[in-house]
């Protein structure tokens, strides 16, 4: 599949479809609340206060459900891009015991409620495995969140035969993980892998020997920041 063909698969929306129902319901609720206050509560101070808070919360929701259209212009061979907007919270070798059962280089990106929560594929290749595990809803930046929280995993085999796992992890506030990946499908860096509602994180597990290009504390932009080179 050439680049012009795969770009047709990109979602051509500015607001993610996962947030449409939330935005519509929130707008109606805020509208009713403010209309009731305006008509039946004499205090205009209270009305303007609630109106300001409503507008601020709604703008945060719009920011959260933004769906930026991004194109990675660099070389994709052996390149690992950030699957999410956020901050790097882990760069270390760990033992991955859910799929690989061996040591892997793990790079974790934490997404706050202020970040876009669309997730991109970190590498190009073929989706080899998709899985979901129920679990807890601890704070996403805690180390145990990777293995104890509700999570979904996507394992991708690159054209060179290397396997990379991206694990979407629910946080203390997140209650829904959406994964679009299907086993056997081709996947591309410019495509959305899924979406996580509210605070959460994405872990990427790479073969030992891969070269990390970010460090703890670095900020990432999904589908733009190169976080590692495969060995």
Phi and psi in degrees as GROMACS dihedral restraints (atoms count N, CA, C in turn):
[ dihedral_restraints ]
;  ai    aj    ak    al  type     phi  dphi    fc
    3     4     5     6     1   -81.9    20    10
    4     5     6     7     1   172.8    20    10
    6     7     8     9     1   -64.0    20    10
    7     8     9    10     1   -40.3    20    10
    9    10    11    12     1   -63.8    20    10
   10    11    12    13     1   -34.7    20    10
   12    13    14    15     1   -70.8    20    10
   13    14    15    16     1   -43.8    20    10
   15    16    17    18     1   -69.3    20    10
   16    17    18    19     1   -28.9    20    10
   18    19    20    21     1   -66.2    20    10
   19    20    21    22     1   -23.5    20    10
   21    22    23    24     1   -67.2    20    10
   22    23    24    25     1   -20.1    20    10
   24    25    26    27     1   -82.4    20    10
   25    26    27    28     1   -11.1    20    10
   27    28    29    30     1   -68.4    20    10
   28    29    30    31     1   146.1    20    10
   30    31    32    33     1   -74.1    20    10
   31    32    33    34     1   122.1    20    10
   33    34    35    36     1   -96.4    20    10
   34    35    36    37     1    54.2    20    10
   36    37    38    39     1  -130.9    20    10
   37    38    39    40     1   151.3    20    10
   39    40    41    42     1   -92.3    20    10
   40    41    42    43     1   -25.1    20    10
   42    43    44    45     1  -113.0    20    10
   43    44    45    46     1   134.0    20    10
   45    46    47    48     1   -67.3    20    10
   46    47    48    49     1   138.6    20    10
   48    49    50    51     1   -64.9    20    10
   49    50    51    52     1   -20.3    20    10
   51    52    53    54     1   -65.7    20    10
   52    53    54    55     1   -20.7    20    10
   54    55    56    57     1  -103.8    20    10
   55    56    57    58     1    -1.7    20    10
   57    58    59    60     1   -59.2    20    10
   58    59    60    61     1   -49.4    20    10
   60    61    62    63     1   -63.0    20    10
   61    62    63    64     1   -41.3    20    10
   63    64    65    66     1   -62.1    20    10
   64    65    66    67     1   -43.6    20    10
   66    67    68    69     1   -66.8    20    10
   67    68    69    70     1   -40.1    20    10
   69    70    71    72     1   -66.2    20    10
   70    71    72    73     1   -48.9    20    10
   72    73    74    75     1   -62.8    20    10
   73    74    75    76     1   -42.2    20    10
   75    76    77    78     1   -63.4    20    10
   76    77    78    79     1   -42.5    20    10
   78    79    80    81     1   -61.4    20    10
   79    80    81    82     1   -45.5    20    10
   81    82    83    84     1   -63.4    20    10
   82    83    84    85     1   -42.6    20    10
   84    85    86    87     1   -63.9    20    10
   85    86    87    88     1   -46.3    20    10
   87    88    89    90     1   -63.9    20    10
   88    89    90    91     1   -38.1    20    10
   90    91    92    93     1   -63.5    20    10
   91    92    93    94     1   -45.6    20    10
   93    94    95    96     1   -64.0    20    10
   94    95    96    97     1   -45.2    20    10
   96    97    98    99     1   -59.3    20    10
   97    98    99   100     1   -46.0    20    10
   99   100   101   102     1   -71.4    20    10
  100   101   102   103     1   -33.6    20    10
  102   103   104   105     1   -66.4    20    10
  103   104   105   106     1   -41.9    20    10
  105   106   107   108     1   -61.9    20    10
  106   107   108   109     1   -45.2    20    10
  108   109   110   111     1   -62.6    20    10
  109   110   111   112     1   -40.8    20    10
  111   112   113   114     1   -65.6    20    10
  112   113   114   115     1   -38.7    20    10
  114   115   116   117     1   -85.8    20    10
  115   116   117   118     1   -34.3    20    10
  117   118   119   120     1  -116.4    20    10
  118   119   120   121     1    -7.2    20    10
  120   121   122   123     1  -111.8    20    10
  121   122   123   124     1   119.2    20    10
  123   124   125   126     1   -62.1    20    10
  124   125   126   127     1   -32.8    20    10
  126   127   128   129     1   -71.7    20    10
  127   128   129   130     1   114.1    20    10
  129   130   131   132     1   -75.9    20    10
  130   131   132   133     1   -23.6    20    10
  132   133   134   135     1   -62.1    20    10
  133   134   135   136     1   -45.7    20    10
  135   136   137   138     1   -62.2    20    10
  136   137   138   139     1   -42.5    20    10
  138   139   140   141     1   -60.2    20    10
  139   140   141   142     1   -48.4    20    10
  141   142   143   144     1   -68.1    20    10
  142   143   144   145     1   -32.0    20    10
  144   145   146   147     1   -65.4    20    10
  145   146   147   148     1   -48.8    20    10
  147   148   149   150     1   -66.2    20    10
  148   149   150   151     1   -37.3    20    10
  150   151   152   153     1   -61.8    20    10
  151   152   153   154     1   -43.2    20    10
  153   154   155   156     1   -64.4    20    10
  154   155   156   157     1   -45.7    20    10
  156   157   158   159     1   -63.7    20    10
  157   158   159   160     1   -42.2    20    10
  159   160   161   162     1   -60.7    20    10
  160   161   162   163     1   -44.9    20    10
  162   163   164   165     1   -63.9    20    10
  163   164   165   166     1   -41.3    20    10
  165   166   167   168     1   -64.4    20    10
  166   167   168   169     1   -44.4    20    10
  168   169   170   171     1   -64.0    20    10
  169   170   171   172     1   -41.1    20    10
  171   172   173   174     1   -67.6    20    10
  172   173   174   175     1   -37.0    20    10
  174   175   176   177     1   -65.3    20    10
  175   176   177   178     1   -36.2    20    10
  177   178   179   180     1   -64.0    20    10
  178   179   180   181     1   -39.5    20    10
  180   181   182   183     1   -64.9    20    10
  181   182   183   184     1   -41.1    20    10
  183   184   185   186     1   -63.0    20    10
  184   185   186   187     1   -42.6    20    10
  186   187   188   189     1   -62.6    20    10
  187   188   189   190     1   -40.7    20    10
  189   190   191   192     1   -63.2    20    10
  190   191   192   193     1   -39.6    20    10
  192   193   194   195     1   -95.7    20    10
  193   194   195   196     1    14.8    20    10
  195   196   197   198     1   -59.9    20    10
  196   197   198   199     1   147.5    20    10
  198   199   200   201     1  -128.9    20    10
  199   200   201   202     1    77.6    20    10
  201   202   203   204     1   -64.3    20    10
  202   203   204   205     1   139.1    20    10
  204   205   206   207     1   -93.1    20    10
  205   206   207   208     1   110.6    20    10
  207   208   209   210     1  -123.1    20    10
  208   209   210   211     1   145.6    20    10
  210   211   212   213     1  -125.9    20    10
  211   212   213   214     1   126.3    20    10
  213   214   215   216     1   -82.9    20    10
  214   215   216   217     1   122.1    20    10
  216   217   218   219     1  -100.2    20    10
  217   218   219   220     1    -1.5    20    10
  219   220   221   222     1   -87.1    20    10
  220   221   222   223     1  -174.6    20    10
  222   223   224   225     1   -75.5    20    10
  223   224   225   226     1   129.6    20    10
  225   226   227   228     1   -94.1    20    10
  226   227   228   229     1   -18.1    20    10
  228   229   230   231     1   -66.1    20    10
  229   230   231   232     1   121.6    20    10
  231   232   233   234     1    65.7    20    10
  232   233   234   235     1    11.8    20    10
  234   235   236   237     1   -94.5    20    10
  235   236   237   238     1   136.3    20    10
  237   238   239   240     1  -117.0    20    10
  238   239   240   241     1   118.1    20    10
  240   241   242   243     1  -101.6    20    10
  241   242   243   244     1   160.0    20    10
  243   244   245   246     1   -64.2    20    10
  244   245   246   247     1   129.4    20    10
  246   247   248   249     1   -81.3    20    10
  247   248   249   250     1    -3.7    20    10
  249   250   251   252     1  -157.2    20    10
  250   251   252   253     1   157.3    20    10
  252   253   254   255     1   -75.7    20    10
  253   254   255   256     1   141.6    20    10
  255   256   257   258     1   156.1    20    10
  256   257   258   259     1  -151.8    20    10
  258   259   260   261     1  -128.0    20    10
  259   260   261   262     1   136.4    20    10
  261   262   263   264     1   -70.6    20    10
  262   263   264   265     1   124.8    20    10
  264   265   266   267     1  -115.7    20    10
  265   266   267   268     1   -15.0    20    10
  267   268   269   270     1  -145.2    20    10
  268   269   270   271     1   133.1    20    10
  270   271   272   273     1  -140.3    20    10
  271   272   273   274     1    98.5    20    10
  273   274   275   276     1  -162.3    20    10
  274   275   276   277     1   162.7    20    10
  276   277   278   279     1   -85.4    20    10
  277   278   279   280     1   130.3    20    10
  279   280   281   282     1  -135.2    20    10
  280   281   282   283     1   164.3    20    10
  282   283   284   285     1   -93.1    20    10
  283   284   285   286     1   116.4    20    10
  285   286   287   288     1   -95.2    20    10
  286   287   288   289     1   115.9    20    10
  288   289   290   291     1  -113.2    20    10
  289   290   291   292     1    12.2    20    10
  291   292   293   294     1   -95.0    20    10
  292   293   294   295     1   -34.8    20    10
  294   295   296   297     1  -130.9    20    10
  295   296   297   298     1   -54.2    20    10
  297   298   299   300     1   -76.4    20    10
  298   299   300   301     1   -38.2    20    10
  300   301   302   303     1    57.3    20    10
  301   302   303   304     1    45.9    20    10
  303   304   305   306     1  -161.5    20    10
  304   305   306   307     1   172.5    20    10
  306   307   308   309     1   -72.7    20    10
  307   308   309   310     1   143.0    20    10
  309   310   311   312     1  -143.1    20    10
  310   311   312   313     1   155.8    20    10
  312   313   314   315     1   -84.5    20    10
  313   314   315   316     1   119.9    20    10
  315   316   317   318     1  -107.0    20    10
  316   317   318   319     1   128.8    20    10
  318   319   320   321     1  -120.7    20    10
  319   320   321   322     1   121.5    20    10
  321   322   323   324     1  -114.4    20    10
  322   323   324   325     1   136.4    20    10
  324   325   326   327     1  -120.1    20    10
  325   326   327   328     1   121.7    20    10
  327   328   329   330     1   -93.7    20    10
  328   329   330   331     1   132.9    20    10
  330   331   332   333     1  -108.5    20    10
  331   332   333   334     1   122.7    20    10
  333   334   335   336     1   -85.2    20    10
  334   335   336   337     1   173.8    20    10
  336   337   338   339     1   -66.6    20    10
  337   338   339   340     1   -12.8    20    10
  339   340   341   342     1   -87.8    20    10
  340   341   342   343     1   -10.4    20    10
  342   343   344   345     1   -87.7    20    10
  343   344   345   346     1   154.0    20    10
  345   346   347   348     1   -61.4    20    10
  346   347   348   349     1   137.6    20    10
  348   349   350   351     1  -110.0    20    10
  349   350   351   352     1    13.5    20    10
  351   352   353   354     1   -70.6    20    10
  352   353   354   355     1   144.3    20    10
  354   355   356   357     1  -117.3    20    10
  355   356   357   358     1   137.9    20    10
  357   358   359   360     1  -108.9    20    10
  358   359   360   361     1   158.0    20    10
  360   361   362   363     1   -67.1    20    10
  361   362   363   364     1   133.8    20    10
  363   364   365   366     1   -79.1    20    10
  364   365   366   367     1   -23.4    20    10
  366   367   368   369     1  -140.8    20    10
  367   368   369   370     1   167.4    20    10
  369   370   371   372     1  -100.0    20    10
  370   371   372   373     1   150.1    20    10
  372   373   374   375     1   159.2    20    10
  373   374   375   376     1  -143.7    20    10
  375   376   377   378     1  -121.1    20    10
  376   377   378   379     1   133.2    20    10
  378   379   380   381     1   -70.9    20    10
  379   380   381   382     1   117.2    20    10
  381   382   383   384     1   -96.4    20    10
  382   383   384   385     1   -33.3    20    10
  384   385   386   387     1  -150.8    20    10
  385   386   387   388     1   137.1    20    10
  387   388   389   390     1  -130.3    20    10
  388   389   390   391     1   129.7    20    10
  390   391   392   393     1  -145.2    20    10
  391   392   393   394     1   158.3    20    10
  393   394   395   396     1  -135.2    20    10
  394   395   396   397     1   136.1    20    10
  396   397   398   399     1  -126.0    20    10
  397   398   399   400     1   127.6    20    10
  399   400   401   402     1   -71.9    20    10
  400   401   402   403     1   156.8    20    10
  402   403   404   405     1  -176.4    20    10
  403   404   405   406     1  -160.4    20    10
  405   406   407   408     1   -83.4    20    10
  406   407   408   409     1   179.9    20    10
  408   409   410   411     1  -129.9    20    10
  409   410   411   412     1    55.1    20    10
  411   412   413   414     1   -72.5    20    10
  412   413   414   415     1   167.8    20    10
  414   415   416   417     1   -57.8    20    10
  415   416   417   418     1   132.5    20    10
  417   418   419   420     1   -66.9    20    10
  418   419   420   421     1   -22.8    20    10
  420   421   422   423     1   -83.2    20    10
  421   422   423   424     1    -7.5    20    10
  423   424   425   426     1   -72.0    20    10
  424   425   426   427     1   143.6    20    10
  426   427   428   429     1   -56.6    20    10
  427   428   429   430     1   -38.6    20    10
  429   430   431   432     1   -71.3    20    10
  430   431   432   433     1   -12.4    20    10
  432   433   434   435     1   -62.0    20    10
  433   434   435   436     1   -31.7    20    10
  435   436   437   438     1   -61.8    20    10
  436   437   438   439     1   -32.0    20    10
  438   439   440   441     1  -111.7    20    10
  439   440   441   442     1   -19.5    20    10
  441   442   443   444     1  -105.2    20    10
  442   443   444   445     1   -24.7    20    10
  444   445   446   447     1   -80.7    20    10
  445   446   447   448     1   162.3    20    10
  447   448   449   450     1   -59.9    20    10
  448   449   450   451     1   138.5    20    10
  450   451   452   453     1  -157.9    20    10
  451   452   453   454     1   159.1    20    10
  453   454   455   456     1  -128.5    20    10
  454   455   456   457     1   143.9    20    10
  456   457   458   459     1  -121.7    20    10
  457   458   459   460     1   145.5    20    10
  459   460   461   462     1  -129.4    20    10
  460   461   462   463     1   119.7    20    10
  462   463   464   465     1  -103.9    20    10
  463   464   465   466     1   126.9    20    10
  465   466   467   468     1  -117.5    20    10
  466   467   468   469     1   132.2    20    10
  468   469   470   471     1  -100.2    20    10
  469   470   471   472     1   119.8    20    10
  471   472   473   474     1   -74.2    20    10
  472   473   474   475     1   164.8    20    10
  474   475   476   477     1   -58.1    20    10
  475   476   477   478     1   -22.9    20    10
  477   478   479   480     1   -86.6    20    10
  478   479   480   481     1    -0.6    20    10
  480   481   482   483     1    91.5    20    10
  481   482   483   484     1     7.0    20    10
  483   484   485   486     1   -89.9    20    10
  484   485   486   487     1   145.7    20    10
  486   487   488   489     1  -105.5    20    10
  487   488   489   490     1   133.6    20    10
  489   490   491   492     1  -127.7    20    10
  490   491   492   493     1   133.5    20    10
  492   493   494   495     1  -108.1    20    10
  493   494   495   496     1   135.3    20    10
  495   496   497   498     1  -114.0    20    10
  496   497   498   499     1   124.7    20    10
  498   499   500   501     1  -115.8    20    10
  499   500   501   502     1   117.3    20    10
  501   502   503   504     1   -86.0    20    10
  502   503   504   505     1   129.5    20    10
  504   505   506   507     1  -125.3    20    10
  505   506   507   508     1   127.7    20    10
  507   508   509   510     1   -71.9    20    10
  508   509   510   511     1   152.0    20    10
  510   511   512   513     1  -110.2    20    10
  511   512   513   514     1  -164.4    20    10
  513   514   515   516     1   -66.0    20    10
  514   515   516   517     1   -29.0    20    10
  516   517   518   519     1  -103.3    20    10
  517   518   519   520     1   -24.9    20    10
  519   520   521   522     1   -69.8    20    10
  520   521   522   523     1   137.5    20    10
  522   523   524   525     1  -131.1    20    10
  523   524   525   526     1     7.4    20    10
  525   526   527   528     1  -150.7    20    10
  526   527   528   529     1   123.3    20    10
  528   529   530   531     1  -108.9    20    10
  529   530   531   532     1   127.9    20    10
  531   532   533   534     1  -113.4    20    10
  532   533   534   535     1   127.3    20    10
  534   535   536   537     1  -123.3    20    10
  535   536   537   538     1   123.2    20    10
  537   538   539   540     1   -90.9    20    10
  538   539   540   541     1   -17.5    20    10
  540   541   542   543     1   -61.0    20    10
  541   542   543   544     1   140.6    20    10
  543   544   545   546     1  -125.8    20    10
  544   545   546   547     1   136.4    20    10
  546   547   548   549     1   -59.4    20    10
  547   548   549   550     1   134.1    20    10
  549   550   551   552     1    93.5    20    10
  550   551   552   553     1   -12.9    20    10
  552   553   554   555     1   -80.0    20    10
  553   554   555   556     1   150.1    20    10
  555   556   557   558     1   -75.8    20    10
  556   557   558   559     1   144.8    20    10
  558   559   560   561     1  -133.2    20    10
  559   560   561   562     1   152.5    20    10
  561   562   563   564     1  -134.2    20    10
  562   563   564   565     1   149.1    20    10
  564   565   566   567     1   -53.8    20    10
  565   566   567   568     1   -38.5    20    10
  567   568   569   570     1   -72.5    20    10
  568   569   570   571     1    -8.3    20    10
  570   571   572   573     1   -92.3    20    10
  571   572   573   574     1   153.3    20    10
  573   574   575   576     1   -78.7    20    10
  574   575   576   577     1   130.4    20    10
  576   577   578   579     1   -87.1    20    10
  577   578   579   580     1   -29.4    20    10
  579   580   581   582     1   173.5    20    10
  580   581   582   583     1  -162.2    20    10
  582   583   584   585     1  -154.1    20    10
  583   584   585   586     1   142.4    20    10
  585   586   587   588     1  -125.8    20    10
  586   587   588   589     1   128.1    20    10
  588   589   590   591     1   -86.3    20    10
  589   590   591   592     1   125.8    20    10
  591   592   593   594     1    71.9    20    10
  592   593   594   595     1  -172.9    20    10
  594   595   596   597     1   -55.0    20    10
  595   596   597   598     1   137.8    20    10
  597   598   599   600     1  -172.1    20    10
  598   599   600   601     1  -171.0    20    10
  600   601   602   603     1  -152.7    20    10
  601   602   603   604     1   164.2    20    10
  603   604   605   606     1  -128.7    20    10
  604   605   606   607     1   127.0    20    10
  606   607   608   609     1  -102.3    20    10
  607   608   609   610     1   138.9    20    10
  609   610   611   612     1  -118.4    20    10
  610   611   612   613     1   127.7    20    10
  612   613   614   615     1  -109.4    20    10
  613   614   615   616     1   120.2    20    10
  615   616   617   618     1  -117.5    20    10
  616   617   618   619     1   157.3    20    10
  618   619   620   621     1   -60.5    20    10
  619   620   621   622     1   143.8    20    10
  621   622   623   624     1   -59.9    20    10
  622   623   624   625     1   135.8    20    10
  624   625   626   627     1   105.0    20    10
  625   626   627   628     1   -13.6    20    10
  627   628   629   630     1   -65.6    20    10
  628   629   630   631     1   150.0    20    10
  630   631   632   633     1   -98.7    20    10
  631   632   633   634     1   109.6    20    10
  633   634   635   636     1   -71.6    20    10
  634   635   636   637     1   139.1    20    10
  636   637   638   639     1  -115.4    20    10
  637   638   639   640     1     7.8    20    10
  639   640   641   642     1  -130.0    20    10
  640   641   642   643     1   164.9    20    10
  642   643   644   645     1  -132.3    20    10
  643   644   645   646     1   166.0    20    10
  645   646   647   648     1   -57.6    20    10
  646   647   648   649     1   131.7    20    10
  648   649   650   651     1   101.5    20    10
  649   650   651   652     1   -17.3    20    10
  651   652   653   654     1   -68.7    20    10
  652   653   654   655     1   144.9    20    10
  654   655   656   657     1   -91.4    20    10
  655   656   657   658     1   143.4    20    10
  657   658   659   660     1  -123.2    20    10
  658   659   660   661     1   153.6    20    10
  660   661   662   663     1  -118.2    20    10
  661   662   663   664     1   122.2    20    10
  663   664   665   666     1   -57.5    20    10
  664   665   666   667     1   135.0    20    10
  666   667   668   669     1    67.8    20    10
  667   668   669   670     1    11.2    20    10
  669   670   671   672     1  -129.7    20    10
  670   671   672   673     1   -45.8    20    10
  672   673   674   675     1   -77.8    20    10
  673   674   675   676     1   125.0    20    10
  675   676   677   678     1   -82.6    20    10
  676   677   678   679     1   118.8    20    10
  678   679   680   681     1   -99.2    20    10
  679   680   681   682     1   -17.5    20    10
  681   682   683   684     1  -167.8    20    10
  682   683   684   685     1   162.4    20    10
  684   685   686   687     1  -115.7    20    10
  685   686   687   688     1   132.1    20    10
  687   688   689   690     1   -69.4    20    10
  688   689   690   691     1   152.3    20    10
